[in-house]
C-alpha cells in the first residue's frame, strides 16, 4: 500500500509530462527521426507503388521487399560502427556524428542513382541502388539509436523516442504521400512516366539534407564508457599474462568487447526471461510489416490514384502521426511500457481487419481515410512504445550493438514472411490476406500479457 501511494505521489502531472518535449535534446531527435524515416518507404511501400505502376508483377514486388532485410541484418556490422573510427571524419566530428554523416551521404548518392535508373529497362541496377539505400539507412539507424541512448538519462528516453517517432512518421508521410504527390504533379497523365518518379526521388534525396544539417548542429554524446574500458583493460591484462603478443591481445580484447560481450551481457541480465523477450521483439511488428508491403499495390489495383492517396495521407496521416507519437510518449510516462505495447499492438490488428473490409467493399475514399488515420495513430503509439521498451533493455555500454540487435530481430522474421505476401495475394486475394495479417498479430498480444506478468511480478 505504501509503495502504491509513493508511486502516485511521484507520478508526473499531464502538464509536466508534456513539458519535456521543450527540451533541446528532445528536439534534436525529431530531426534525426526525419532523417531515419525518409529512406525506409523509398525502398519499401513507395518503391512497391513505382514497381507496380511500371508493370512489375506482385510476386516480384514481394520478393523485391527483401532488400529491406538490410535493416534486419544490421546487427552484423553494428559492432564495427559502434567501435571503429573513420579517418579524418572522427577526429573532426566525433565517433557518432562521423558515422552519421558518412551514411547520410551514401543515402543521398544512392537515391540519386535510383532516380536515374529505370526498373523497366535495368531492374538489376535499380535493385543495387535500392540495396545501397537500405544498407546506408540501416547504418544511420544504428548510430542514431546509440546517439539517443547516450545523450540523455532514462527519464528522457520516452520523450526522445516520441520525438524521434514523430519525425520518423512525418518523414514516412513525406516519402509516402509526398513522393506520390510529386510523382502525380510531375505526370501529364495517370499512365506510367519514368520522369515523374525520377523527379520525386531527386526531391527525396534533397530532403536528406535535414539529416546532414542536424548532424552538424547536434553535440557529440560525452558518454565515455568507463566501465567498458575497465573491462577491456582487464581482459588485455589476462591475455598479456598468458604471453599473447601485444597486438594480438589488443585485437582479441577489442573483439570480445565489440562483438561477444554485447550478446552475453543481455542473457546475463535477463536470464530465463531473455528468450521470451527476444520472441516478443521478433514478432511485435509482424502484423504491420507483412501487411505494409502490399498496401500500395492494393491501392493501385483498387483504382486509387497517386493524388488521392497523397491527399488523404497528407491531411489525415500527418495529424494522426503527430497525435499517435505524442500520445504514446505521454502515456509511457504514466503507464507501464507493456500496457502501451499492448494498446499499440491491438490497434494495429484492428486496422488490418478494416483493410479487409475495404478490400471487400471496394473503392471507398471515406473508409480509406479512416484506415489511414487509424494506421498512423496506431503505428505512432506502437512504435514509440517499442523503441522505449528496447531502449530500456539496452545496456549503455553496448548501446549501438545491442539496440541494433534488438531492432534487427524485430524485422528479420516479419520481413522474410512479407516477401511471400505477393504470392499469397495472387492465390487467395486481398480480403483473405488482410485477415491473415491481422490474425498473426493476435498471439503477440498474449505474449505481451505473459511477459508483463512474469517481469513485473
C-alpha positions in Angstrom: 0.0 0.0 0.0 2.8 2.4 0.9 4.5 1.6 -2.4 1.4 2.4 -4.4 1.0 5.8 -2.5 4.6 6.6 -3.2 4.2 5.8 -7.0 1.1 8.1 -7.1 3.0 10.9 -5.5 6.0 10.6 -7.8 3.8 10.3 -11.0 4.2 13.5 -13.1 1.2 15.6 -13.9 -0.1 15.7 -17.5 1.4 19.2 -17.9 4.8 18.0 -16.6 4.7 15.1 -19.0 4.1 17.4 -21.9 6.8 20.0 -21.0 9.6 17.5 -21.5 9.1 18.0 -25.3 10.5 21.5 -25.0 14.0 20.1 -24.1 16.6 20.8 -26.8 17.9 17.2 -26.7 14.4 16.0 -27.4 14.0 18.4 -30.4 17.3 17.1 -31.9 15.8 13.6 -32.0 12.8 14.9 -34.0 15.1 15.9 -36.9 17.2 12.7 -36.6 13.9 10.8 -36.7 13.0 12.6 -40.0 16.4 11.6 -41.5 15.9 8.0 -40.4 12.3 7.6 -41.6 12.7 9.1 -45.0 14.7 6.3 -46.8 12.6 3.4 -45.4 9.5 3.8 -47.6 11.6 4.7 -50.6 12.8 1.1 -50.6 9.6 -0.3 -49.2 5.9 0.6 -50.0 6.6 3.7 -52.2 9.0 1.6 -54.2 6.2 -1.0 -54.5 3.9 1.6 -56.0 6.6 2.6 -58.5 7.3 -1.0 -59.5 3.6 -1.9 -59.8 2.9 1.1 -61.9 5.9 0.1 -64.1 4.2 -3.2 -64.7 6.3 -5.4 -62.4 4.3 -8.4 -61.1 3.0 -8.6 -57.5 5.1 -11.7 -56.8 8.3 -9.9 -57.9 7.4 -6.9 -55.8 7.0 -9.2 -52.8 10.5 -10.7 -53.3 11.8 -7.2 -54.0 10.9 -6.2 -50.5 13.7 -8.5 -49.2 16.0 -5.6 -50.0 14.7 -4.1 -46.7 16.2 -7.1 -44.9 19.3 -5.0 -44.6 17.6 -3.4 -41.6 17.2 -6.9 -40.1 20.9 -7.8 -40.5 22.4 -4.5 -39.3 23.5 -6.2 -36.1 26.2 -7.9 -38.1 28.2 -4.7 -38.8 26.9 -2.7 -35.8 29.9 -3.7 -33.6 32.2 -2.1 -36.1 30.0 1.1 -36.3 30.0 1.1 -32.5 33.8 0.9 -32.1 35.6 1.9 -35.2 36.8 5.4 -36.1 36.6 6.9 -39.6 39.9 8.6 -40.7 39.6 12.4 -40.9 35.9 12.4 -40.0 36.0 11.0 -36.5 38.7 13.4 -35.2 36.6 16.3 -36.7 33.1 15.3 -35.7 33.4 12.5 -33.1 32.6 8.8 -33.4 28.8 9.1 -33.7 28.5 12.1 -35.9 31.2 10.9 -38.3 29.2 7.7 -39.0 26.0 9.7 -39.3 27.5 12.0 -42.0 29.0 9.1 -43.9 25.8 7.1 -44.0 23.7 10.1 -44.9 26.0 10.9 -47.9 25.7 7.3 -49.2 21.9 7.5 -48.9 21.8 10.7 -51.0 24.1 9.3 -53.7 22.1 6.0 -54.0 18.8 7.8 -54.1 20.1 9.8 -57.0 21.2 6.5 -58.6 17.6 5.2 -58.2 16.2 8.4 -59.7 18.5 7.9 -62.8 17.5 4.2 -63.2 14.5 2.7 -65.0 13.1 -0.6 -63.5 11.6 -1.4 -66.9 15.0 -1.3 -68.6 17.5 -2.3 -66.0 16.0 -3.8 -62.9 19.3 -5.1 -61.6 20.9 -1.7 -61.4 17.8 -0.3 -59.9 17.9 -3.0 -57.2 21.6 -2.4 -56.5 20.9 1.3 -55.8 18.0 0.4 -53.6 20.1 -2.0 -51.7 22.8 0.7 -51.0 20.0 3.0 -49.8 18.8 0.2 -47.4 22.3 -0.6 -46.0 23.2 3.0 -45.6 19.9 3.8 -43.9 20.3 0.8 -41.6 23.8 2.1 -40.7 22.3 5.5 -39.9 19.7 3.9 -37.7 22.5 2.1 -35.7 24.2 5.4 -35.0 21.0 7.4 -34.2 19.9 4.8 -31.7 23.2 4.9 -30.0 23.3 8.7 -30.1 19.8 8.8 -28.4 20.7 6.4 -25.7 24.0 8.0 -24.9 22.7 11.6 -25.0 20.3 11.6 -22.0 19.3 9.6 -18.9 16.4 7.2 -18.8 13.8 9.8 -17.7 14.2 11.5 -21.1 14.1 8.3 -23.2 10.4 8.0 -23.7 10.1 11.7 -24.8 13.1 11.3 -27.1 11.6 8.2 -28.6 8.3 10.0 -29.1 10.1 13.0 -30.8 12.1 10.6 -32.9 8.9 8.7 -33.9 7.1 12.0 -34.7 10.0 13.0 -37.1 10.2 9.4 -38.4 6.5 9.2 -39.2 6.4 12.6 -40.8 9.3 11.6 -43.0 7.5 8.4 -43.9 4.5 10.5 -44.9 6.9 12.7 -46.9 8.4 9.6 -48.5 5.0 8.0 -49.0 2.3 10.7 -49.7 4.9 13.3 -50.5 6.7 11.3 -53.1 3.4 10.1 -54.7 2.1 13.7 -54.8 5.3 14.9 -56.5 5.1 12.0 -59.0 1.5 12.8 -59.7 2.1 16.5 -60.2 5.1 15.7 -62.5 2.9 13.4 -64.7 1.0 14.5 -67.7 -1.4 11.6 -67.2 -2.2 8.7 -64.9 -0.1 6.4 -67.1 3.4 5.4 -66.0 6.1 8.1 -66.6 9.7 7.4 -65.6 10.4 11.2 -65.4 7.8 11.7 -62.8 9.2 9.1 -60.4 12.8 10.4 -61.1 11.7 13.9 -60.1 10.2 12.5 -56.9 13.3 10.6 -55.9 15.6 13.6 -56.7 13.4 15.6 -54.3 13.7 12.9 -51.6 17.5 12.9 -52.0 17.4 16.7 -51.3 15.3 16.2 -48.2 18.1 14.1 -46.7 19.8 17.5 -46.2 17.8 17.7 -43.0 19.8 14.9 -41.5 23.1 16.4 -42.6 22.3 19.8 -41.1 21.2 18.1 -37.8 24.4 16.1 -37.7 26.4 19.3 -37.7 24.1 21.1 -35.2 24.0 18.3 -32.7 26.6 17.8 -30.0 28.6 14.6 -29.8 27.5 12.5 -26.8 30.0 12.8 -24.0 29.5 9.3 -22.7 33.0 7.7 -22.2 32.1 4.1 -21.3 34.5 4.0 -18.3 33.2 0.6 -17.1 33.7 -0.9 -20.6 37.2 0.4 -20.8 38.0 -1.1 -17.4 36.6 -4.5 -18.6 38.7 -4.3 -21.8 41.8 -3.4 -19.8 41.2 -6.4 -17.5 40.9 -8.7 -20.5 44.0 -7.3 -22.1 45.9 -7.9 -18.8 44.8 -11.5 -18.7 45.9 -12.0 -22.3 49.3 -10.5 -21.6 49.7 -12.7 -18.6 49.1 -15.7 -21.0 52.0 -14.4 -23.0 49.9 -13.5 -26.1 51.6 -10.8 -28.3 50.5 -7.3 -27.5 48.9 -6.5 -30.9 47.1 -9.8 -31.0 46.0 -9.3 -27.4 44.6 -5.9 -28.1 42.7 -7.2 -31.1 41.2 -10.1 -29.1 40.2 -7.8 -26.2 38.6 -5.4 -28.7 36.8 -8.2 -30.5 35.4 -9.5 -27.2 34.1 -6.1 -26.1 32.8 -5.2 -29.6 31.2 -8.5 -30.7 30.9 -11.1 -27.8 30.2 -9.0 -24.7 27.1 -7.2 -26.0 25.3 -10.5 -26.6 26.4 -12.3 -23.4 25.6 -9.2 -21.3 21.9 -9.4 -22.3 21.5 -13.0 -21.3 23.3 -12.4 -18.0 20.9 -9.6 -17.2 17.6 -11.2 -18.1 18.4 -14.9 -17.6 15.5 -17.3 -18.2 13.2 -14.4 -19.5 15.6 -13.5 -22.3 14.1 -15.9 -24.8 10.6 -14.6 -24.2 11.8 -11.0 -24.6 13.5 -11.9 -27.8 10.4 -13.7 -29.0 8.3 -10.5 -28.4 10.9 -8.3 -30.1 10.9 -10.7 -33.1 7.1 -10.7 -33.6 5.8 -7.4 -32.2 5.5 -5.7 -35.6 4.8 -8.8 -37.8 1.2 -7.8 -38.5 2.1 -4.3 -39.5 5.1 -5.2 -41.7 3.5 -8.2 -43.5 0.5 -6.0 -44.5 2.6 -2.9 -45.3 4.3 -4.4 -48.4 1.0 -4.9 -50.2 -0.7 -1.7 -49.1 0.3 0.4 -52.1 -0.1 -2.3 -54.7 -3.6 -2.8 -53.2 -4.3 0.9 -53.7 -3.2 0.7 -57.4 -5.3 -2.5 -58.0 -8.4 -0.9 -56.3 -8.2 2.1 -58.7 -7.0 4.8 -56.3 -4.8 7.5 -58.0 -1.5 8.7 -56.7 -3.1 12.1 -56.0 -5.9 10.6 -53.9 -3.5 8.6 -51.7 -1.2 11.5 -51.3 -4.0 13.9 -50.4 -5.5 11.6 -47.7 -2.1 10.7 -46.2 -1.1 14.4 -46.2 -4.2 15.7 -44.4 -5.1 12.9 -42.0 -1.9 11.0 -41.9 0.2 13.9 -40.6 -2.4 14.8 -38.0 -2.7 11.3 -36.7 1.0 10.7 -36.8 1.7 13.7 -34.6 -1.2 12.6 -32.3 -0.1 9.0 -32.1 3.6 9.6 -31.4 3.0 12.4 -28.9 0.2 10.4 -27.2 2.5 7.4 -27.0 5.2 9.4 -25.3 2.9 10.9 -22.7 1.2 7.6 -22.0 4.6 6.0 -21.4 5.3 8.5 -18.6 2.1 7.4 -16.8 1.6 3.7 -17.5 3.8 0.7 -17.9 5.6 0.1 -21.2 3.9 -3.3 -21.5 0.5 -1.7 -21.2 1.2 0.7 -24.1 2.8 -2.1 -26.1 -0.4 -4.0 -25.8 -2.5 -1.0 -26.8 -0.4 -0.3 -29.9 -0.4 -3.9 -31.0 -4.2 -4.2 -30.6 -4.8 -1.0 -32.7 -2.6 -2.5 -35.5 -4.6 -5.7 -35.5 -7.9 -3.8 -35.7 -6.5 -1.6 -38.5 -5.7 -4.6 -40.6 -9.2 -6.0 -40.2 -10.6 -2.7 -41.5 -8.3 -3.1 -44.5 -10.1 -6.4 -45.2 -13.4 -4.6 -45.0 -12.2 -2.1 -47.6 -11.0 -4.9 -49.9 -14.5 -6.5 -49.6 -16.4 -3.2 -50.1 -14.3 -1.8 -52.9 -13.0 1.7 -53.6 -14.3 4.0 -50.8 -12.5 7.2 -50.0 -14.2 7.7 -46.7 -13.2 4.2 -45.4 -9.7 4.7 -46.8 -9.4 8.0 -44.8 -10.5 6.1 -41.7 -7.9 3.4 -42.3 -5.0 5.7 -43.0 -5.9 7.7 -39.9 -6.0 4.7 -37.7 -2.9 3.2 -39.3 -0.9 6.3 -38.4 -2.1 6.8 -34.9 -1.7 3.1 -34.0 1.8 3.0 -35.6 2.8 6.1 -33.7 1.7 4.6 -30.3 3.1 1.1 -31.0 6.5 2.2 -32.4 7.1 4.8 -29.6 6.3 2.1 -27.0 8.5 -0.4 -28.8 11.5 2.0 -29.1 11.2 2.9 -25.4 11.0 -0.8 -24.5 14.1 -1.9 -26.3 15.9 1.2 -25.2 15.3 0.1 -21.6 16.7 -3.3 -22.5 19.9 -1.8 -23.9 23.0 -1.6 -21.8 24.5 1.9 -22.4 28.0 0.3 -22.5 26.9 -1.5 -25.7 24.3 1.0 -27.0 24.8 0.7 -30.8 25.3 -3.1 -30.9 22.5 -4.2 -28.6 19.9 -1.8 -30.0 20.9 -2.8 -33.5 20.5 -6.4 -32.5 17.0 -5.8 -31.0 15.8 -3.8 -33.9 17.2 -6.3 -36.4 15.4 -9.2 -34.6 12.2 -7.0 -34.9 12.5 -7.0 -38.7 14.1 -10.3 -39.6 11.2 -12.8 -39.4 8.4 -10.3 -40.4 10.4 -9.1 -43.5 11.1 -12.7 -44.5 7.4 -13.6 -44.3 6.4 -10.3 -46.1 8.4 -11.4 -49.1 5.7 -14.0 -49.8 2.9 -11.5 -49.5 2.5 -11.0 -53.2 2.3 -14.8 -53.8 -0.4 -15.0 -51.1 -2.5 -12.2 -52.6 -2.3 -13.9 -56.1 -3.5 -17.2 -54.6 -6.1 -16.0 -52.0 -7.0 -12.4 -52.7 -6.7 -9.2 -50.7 -9.5 -9.9 -48.3 -8.0 -13.1 -47.0 -4.6 -11.5 -47.0 -5.6 -8.7 -44.7 -7.5 -11.0 -42.4 -4.5 -13.3 -42.1 -2.1 -10.3 -41.5 -4.4 -9.2 -38.6 -4.7 -12.7 -37.1 -0.9 -13.3 -36.9 -0.7 -10.3 -34.6 -3.1 -11.8 -32.0 -0.6 -14.2 -30.4 1.7 -11.3 -29.9 -0.9 -9.7 -27.6 -0.9 -12.8 -25.4 2.9 -12.8 -25.3 2.9 -9.2 -24.0 0.4 -10.2 -21.2 2.6 -13.1 -20.3 5.8 -11.0 -20.2 4.1 -8.3 -18.2 3.1 -10.9 -15.6 6.5 -12.6 -15.3 8.7 -9.5 -15.4 6.6 -7.2 -13.2 5.5 -9.7 -10.6 
